[in-house]
């Protein structure tokens, strides 16, 4: 019994809550994952890439062009975010051909895997390069929560978008001097909201802009307070952009009840 106990104590604790996925187990949806096809007929599939090779192993997740715009989500299984153990996700992305770069964005849900739940924008829409490119996202703001990540394909009539080698792991513990330079993510809540949105650390925010889902600017607030009053908005989905004093931007999709 003592020998067994010592063996268990010797196991790497950091493995709990961590996972990897490179789609090589088969050509069906991995357990716990989800896909949503709200656009044209073509959706996310799994198998050998038509152009080039996988980033690791043989298979990739692929979505193929359609003459109707994609509105397609590739959604990870649940991530139980734990500090130093599972507070980071990375994956690789690429377009199938350099001449047909694909648009995509990266979204986060703190509730479930439905399309409406992905209201947090980790990365606004970008063109995927034609070479495998690693994307990494810090999930430390969600410690203690269960989250899901979506690669949201949005382009029309290009070629193919590939994703591969998803890894959930921990951000190494920093020394005191390094922690002092760590940047906090400003939170916007509640979401959905009724009339008021709150900003967690307004001292770092220069201005707030609110746009509808088509990109039309509705309202800009300079030197905002911690409460943003938006009772005049109609019910629906809006994009809230925080222009930070350091020159960076943070974007959140917010639902008005």
C-alpha positions as CSV (number, residue, x, y, z in Angstrom):
1,X,0.0,0.0,0.0
2,X,2.8,2.4,0.9
3,X,4.5,1.7,-2.5
4,X,1.2,2.4,-4.3
5,X,0.8,5.7,-2.4
6,X,4.3,6.8,-3.3
7,X,3.6,6.0,-7.0
8,X,0.4,8.1,-6.9
9,X,2.2,11.0,-5.2
10,X,4.7,10.9,-8.0
11,X,2.2,11.5,-10.8
12,X,2.3,14.9,-12.4
13,X,-0.6,16.8,-10.9
14,X,-0.6,19.4,-13.7
15,X,-2.2,16.8,-16.0
16,X,-5.6,17.2,-14.4
17,X,-7.8,19.5,-16.5
18,X,-5.4,19.5,-19.4
19,X,-6.1,17.9,-22.8
20,X,-5.0,17.8,-26.4
21,X,-6.9,17.1,-29.6
22,X,-5.5,16.7,-33.1
23,X,-8.4,14.8,-34.6
24,X,-6.4,11.7,-35.5
25,X,-8.7,9.3,-33.6
26,X,-11.1,9.2,-36.6
27,X,-13.2,11.2,-39.0
28,X,-16.1,11.9,-36.6
29,X,-16.7,14.6,-34.1
30,X,-14.5,14.1,-31.0
31,X,-16.4,13.4,-27.7
32,X,-17.6,16.5,-26.0
33,X,-16.9,18.8,-29.1
34,X,-19.7,20.4,-31.1
35,X,-20.1,22.0,-34.6
36,X,-22.8,24.4,-35.6
37,X,-23.6,25.0,-39.3
38,X,-25.7,28.2,-39.6
39,X,-24.4,29.3,-43.0
40,X,-24.1,27.5,-46.3
41,X,-24.4,23.7,-46.7
42,X,-20.7,23.0,-46.0
43,X,-19.7,22.7,-42.3
44,X,-16.8,21.6,-40.2
45,X,-15.5,18.1,-41.0
46,X,-12.6,15.9,-39.9
47,X,-10.1,14.0,-42.0
48,X,-7.1,14.5,-44.3
49,X,-6.5,18.0,-45.6
50,X,-7.0,18.6,-49.3
51,X,-4.1,21.0,-49.4
52,X,-0.8,20.4,-47.7
53,X,-0.4,18.3,-44.5
54,X,-1.7,18.4,-41.0
55,X,0.1,20.4,-38.3
56,X,0.5,17.1,-36.3
57,X,-0.5,13.6,-37.1
58,X,-2.7,13.1,-40.2
59,X,-6.1,14.6,-39.8
60,X,-7.4,18.2,-39.4
61,X,-10.7,20.0,-38.9
62,X,-11.7,21.5,-42.2
63,X,-14.5,23.7,-43.5
64,X,-14.8,24.1,-47.3
65,X,-16.0,27.1,-49.2
66,X,-19.6,27.8,-50.1
67,X,-21.2,30.6,-52.2
68,X,-23.3,31.3,-49.1
69,X,-21.4,33.0,-46.2
70,X,-20.2,30.6,-43.5
71,X,-21.6,31.1,-40.0
72,X,-20.0,27.9,-38.7
73,X,-18.6,27.1,-35.2
74,X,-16.0,24.5,-34.3
75,X,-16.5,24.3,-30.6
76,X,-14.1,22.7,-28.1
77,X,-15.2,20.4,-25.3
78,X,-15.5,21.9,-21.8
79,X,-12.4,23.6,-20.3
80,X,-12.3,23.6,-16.5
81,X,-10.1,26.6,-16.0
82,X,-7.6,26.1,-13.1
83,X,-4.8,28.5,-12.3
84,X,-1.4,27.1,-13.5
85,X,-3.0,23.9,-14.7
86,X,-5.5,24.7,-17.5
87,X,-5.6,28.4,-17.9
88,X,-4.3,28.5,-21.5
89,X,-5.4,27.2,-24.8
90,X,-3.5,27.1,-28.1
91,X,-4.2,25.7,-31.5
92,X,-2.9,26.0,-35.1
93,X,-4.9,27.6,-38.0
94,X,-4.3,28.0,-41.7
95,X,-6.0,28.7,-45.0
96,X,-5.9,26.0,-47.6
97,X,-4.5,28.3,-50.4
98,X,-2.6,31.6,-50.2
99,X,-4.8,33.1,-52.9
100,X,-8.0,32.3,-51.0
101,X,-7.4,33.4,-47.3
102,X,-10.3,32.6,-45.0
103,X,-11.9,34.9,-42.4
104,X,-12.4,33.5,-38.9
105,X,-12.8,34.8,-35.3
106,X,-12.2,33.2,-31.9
107,X,-15.0,33.3,-29.4
108,X,-15.6,32.2,-25.8
109,X,-18.7,31.0,-23.9
110,X,-19.0,30.6,-20.1
111,X,-22.3,28.7,-20.3
112,X,-22.8,26.2,-23.1
113,X,-22.1,25.3,-26.7
114,X,-25.0,27.1,-28.4
115,X,-24.1,29.8,-30.9
116,X,-25.8,32.6,-28.9
117,X,-23.6,31.8,-25.9
118,X,-20.4,32.9,-27.6
119,X,-20.5,36.5,-26.6
120,X,-16.9,37.1,-25.7
121,X,-14.5,37.9,-28.5
122,X,-11.0,36.6,-27.9
123,X,-9.9,37.5,-31.4
124,X,-11.8,39.7,-33.8
125,X,-12.1,38.6,-37.5
126,X,-8.7,37.9,-39.2
127,X,-7.5,36.2,-42.4
128,X,-5.9,32.9,-41.7
129,X,-2.4,32.7,-43.2
130,X,-1.6,29.9,-45.7
131,X,1.0,28.4,-43.3
132,X,0.3,26.8,-40.0
133,X,0.1,29.6,-37.4
134,X,-0.1,29.0,-33.7
135,X,-2.7,31.0,-31.7
136,X,-2.6,31.1,-27.9
137,X,-5.1,32.6,-25.5
138,X,-4.8,33.3,-21.8
139,X,-7.9,32.1,-19.9
140,X,-6.7,33.3,-16.4
141,X,-9.7,35.6,-16.1
142,X,-12.0,32.6,-16.1
143,X,-10.3,30.6,-13.3
144,X,-12.9,28.6,-11.4
145,X,-15.3,28.6,-14.4
146,X,-16.0,26.1,-17.2
147,X,-15.6,27.7,-20.7
148,X,-15.8,26.7,-24.3
149,X,-13.8,28.1,-27.3
150,X,-15.2,28.5,-30.8
151,X,-13.4,29.0,-34.1
152,X,-16.1,30.8,-36.0
153,X,-15.7,30.7,-39.8
154,X,-17.4,33.6,-41.5
155,X,-16.1,33.9,-45.1
156,X,-17.8,33.4,-48.5
157,X,-16.5,31.5,-51.5
158,X,-12.8,31.1,-50.6
159,X,-11.4,27.6,-50.4
160,X,-10.7,25.9,-47.1
161,X,-10.0,26.7,-43.5
162,X,-8.0,24.2,-41.4
163,X,-7.6,23.9,-37.6
164,X,-5.4,21.4,-35.7
165,X,-3.5,20.5,-32.5
166,X,-5.5,22.0,-29.8
167,X,-3.7,22.1,-26.4
168,X,-5.1,23.1,-23.0
169,X,-2.4,23.5,-20.5
170,X,-1.2,25.8,-17.7
171,X,0.7,29.1,-17.8
172,X,3.9,28.7,-15.8
173,X,3.9,30.4,-12.4
174,X,5.7,33.8,-12.6
175,X,8.2,35.3,-10.2
176,X,7.2,38.4,-8.2
177,X,8.8,40.9,-10.7
178,X,7.1,39.2,-13.6
179,X,3.7,39.3,-11.9
180,X,4.0,43.0,-11.5
181,X,3.9,43.4,-15.2
182,X,1.0,41.1,-15.9
183,X,-1.9,42.8,-17.7
184,X,-5.4,42.2,-16.4
185,X,-8.3,41.7,-18.8
186,X,-11.1,44.3,-18.1
187,X,-14.5,42.6,-17.8
188,X,-17.8,43.8,-19.1
189,X,-20.9,42.4,-17.2
190,X,-23.6,41.2,-16.8
191,X,-24.1,39.5,-20.2
192,X,-27.0,39.4,-21.2
193,X,-27.8,42.8,-19.7
194,X,-31.0,44.8,-19.2
195,X,-30.1,48.5,-19.2
196,X,-26.7,48.9,-17.6
197,X,-23.3,47.3,-18.5
198,X,-20.6,47.4,-15.8
199,X,-16.9,47.8,-16.5
200,X,-14.6,46.0,-13.9
201,X,-11.6,48.4,-14.1
202,X,-12.7,51.6,-15.8
203,X,-9.5,53.5,-14.8
204,X,-7.7,51.8,-17.7
205,X,-10.5,52.6,-20.3
206,X,-10.2,55.7,-22.5
207,X,-13.6,55.3,-24.3
208,X,-16.3,52.8,-25.1
209,X,-18.0,52.3,-28.4
210,X,-21.2,50.3,-29.1
211,X,-22.0,48.9,-32.6
212,X,-24.7,46.7,-33.9
213,X,-23.8,43.3,-35.4
214,X,-23.4,44.7,-38.9
215,X,-20.7,47.1,-37.7
216,X,-22.8,50.3,-37.6
217,X,-21.5,52.6,-34.8
218,X,-24.4,53.4,-32.4
219,X,-22.8,55.2,-29.5
220,X,-19.4,56.3,-28.2
221,X,-18.7,57.2,-24.6
222,X,-15.5,59.1,-23.8
223,X,-14.1,58.9,-20.2
224,X,-16.7,56.3,-19.2
225,X,-17.8,55.6,-15.7
226,X,-18.0,52.0,-14.3
227,X,-21.7,51.9,-15.4
228,X,-22.6,52.2,-19.0
229,X,-26.3,53.1,-19.4
230,X,-27.7,51.5,-22.6
231,X,-31.4,51.4,-21.9
232,X,-32.3,53.1,-25.2
233,X,-31.0,50.1,-27.2
234,X,-33.4,47.6,-28.7
235,X,-33.1,44.0,-27.7
236,X,-30.4,42.1,-29.7
237,X,-26.7,41.5,-30.1
238,X,-24.2,44.3,-29.9
239,X,-20.4,44.7,-30.1
240,X,-18.9,46.6,-27.2
241,X,-15.3,47.9,-27.8
242,X,-13.2,49.2,-25.0
243,X,-10.4,51.6,-26.2
244,X,-7.8,51.2,-23.5
245,X,-5.4,54.0,-22.3
246,X,-2.4,51.9,-23.3
247,X,-3.6,51.9,-27.0
248,X,-5.0,48.3,-27.0
249,X,-8.6,47.3,-27.6
250,X,-10.9,44.8,-26.0
251,X,-14.1,43.6,-27.7
252,X,-17.1,41.8,-26.2
253,X,-20.4,40.7,-27.8
254,X,-23.2,41.7,-25.5
255,X,-26.8,40.7,-25.6
256,X,-29.4,43.4,-24.7
257,X,-32.5,41.7,-23.2
